[in-house]
Amino acid sequence: MNRFTRYASIRRRHIPGAMNRMEEAFAEQLELRKKAGEIRDYQFEAVKLRLAKATFYTCDFMAVGEHITFYEVKGFKEDDAMVKIKVAARLFPWFEFILVTRDRQGWKHTKIEPN
């Protein structure tokens, strides 16, 4: 094993309340939408939803416009995060849940349906 493969699987641990670079970039997008009047406001990690007795989902961003939208910003898809956002969409169908990714063409928004 060389020095590169040894550390390839190490991932930075999330620090609650601290944005990573991709979340910071998406916050800039939300700020532009706020200034344009598309949304009233947004907050980072503002809401923690209970999914089961000891299971919670904390969305990355909550945006308030005509309705409340929760945005989950992911550089890559994690199985546990995908399960949680799908369960949240099913348990809380009156909110909109959007998975946000980014590639060379720009931001991609995928609505999570509550099915």
N, C-alpha and C positions, 0 to 999 in steps of 0.2 A: 504494500500500500504506500503510495507516495504522499507527499505533504498536502497535495490538493484534494485527493479523494478522501483523506482522513477527515477533513473538515467540511466536506461537501454537504453532509446531512445536518450540520449544526445550524440551527435557526435562532434568530434573536427572539427572546421572550418578550411578550407584550407587557408593557408597563401601563396599568390603568390610568387613564387621563392624559396619556402622552401619545401624540400622533406619530405615525411613521411617515416616511417621505411621500408615499402614495396618498395617504389620507390628507396630508398637508396640501398636496396638489389638488385633490378633490375639494377640499375646503375652499380653495381659491375659486373653483368653478361655482360652488354654492354662493360664495360672496358676490360673484358677478351676477348670478341669477337674482340675488337679493337686491342689488343695486338697480337691476332692470325691472324690478317689481314682479318677477315671476313667482317668488316666494316671499313670505313676510319675514321669516327668520329661520335659523338652523342652530343646532347645538351638537357638539361632539360627545358621544357616550352619555347622553342625558337620560336614557330610559333603560331599565333592566326589567325584562319580561319573565315572569315565572312560567316555565314550560311543564314542570313536574315538581314533585316534592322537594328535591334538592338539585334541580336543573334550571338554569337561567340562561337567557339570551340577552346580551348587551349589544344593541345595534351601534354601528360606528357613528352614524349621523341620523338625527331626526330633523326633518324639514317641515315647516308649517306653511301651507299655501291654502288652496281651496280645501284641502284635506291634509292629513298627516301622512308623511311618507318616511319610511325607515330605509336608509341606504347602508348596505354592507359592502365595503370596499376591499377587494381581494386581488393580490398580485398573482395568486395561484389558488386553486380550489382545494380546500381542506374538507375531508369527508364529514368531520364532526360539525364544522361550521355550516355546511350545506344542509345537514339534517336539522340543525337547530333553526335555521331561517325558514325551512319548509314547514316545520312544526309550528313555528310562530305564525306563519301566514295562515295555517289552518285554524289555530286557536284564536287568532285575532283578525278575522276577515274584514273588519271595518277599517283597518289600516292597509296602506300599500307598502309592499316590501320589494326592494329593488337590489339586485346584485350588480355591483359596478366593477368592471375590469377595464384594463387599458392595454392597447397594443399599438403598433406603429401607426395605425390609422386614427387612433384617438380613443375616447371613452366609449365603452359599450355598456348599455343598460339592459338588464334582463329582469323582467317582472316575474316575481315568484307567485304563482297562482295558488290559491288556498284549496287545493283538491286533495 
